[in-house]
Amino acid sequence: MDITALPSLSDVFEGADQWGEVLALLPVLVMLELILSADNAVALAAIARTSRSPEQERLALNIGIGLAMLLRVGLIALAQWVLQSPWVQLLAAAYLFWLFITHLRYSSHDNSDEATAQAGSSQPRSLLNTVLLLGFTDLAFSIDSVAAAVAVSDQILLISAGAVIGIIALRFTSGLFIRWLDEYERLETAGFLSVAFVAVRLLIHVLVPQLNQPDWLTLLVVFVLFAWGFSVRSPMETDRAG
């Protein structure tokens, strides 16, 4: 769909009563959000987990997801401008690359000094810092998912409804991933590899806009990465299961 055909805010309620379109497309948009948010959920879980307190993890996720919802709806309202602004997509790609490189740096530090890490010498991230990281990480991911949603429908209300439902589901999947990150030793790396893949997609879209990037390729890459991520349980979890 041509991005320039997106409706302006004055046309928000136009066609909103077309319940046939709503009933047919809303489940599609929600499923699209859930599938494309798998890597997002791992990144959010990894960020929330740095607080090292279950209570603060839940609080950070609740506030951070609320902030993400506001930012996501705002992004949808400005979709026409955002998707036509290469610098916005470059900033999102740079931020996602920064997340990936930061993960590699800390993973390398943990592997080289595991005893120090287990002793808890590094300082936990503050609640405010965690909330801001959660909100803006989801915003960076949202550029890719909003572009996919816009290709399905041009109704802002419909896209917003799908995004809100998807973000609410993201809150619960992020909570699950916090637990799974402790159970599967490859999962966090798999999630951040998919973060890097999304960044590459955004970069290619800006630098080579004529190159078609099929959504099925994204789904395939994410599926393969997460299959690898869930393939090995951590030694402690394996001992408990035995």
PyMOL commands that set and color helices and strands:
alter all, ss='L'
color gray80, all
select helices_A, chain A and resi 3-5+9-11+19-36+38-49+54-77+79-82+86-112+114-118+127-152+156-183+187-207+215-229+235-241
alter helices_A, ss='H'
color red, helices_A
deselect
rebuild
show_as cartoon
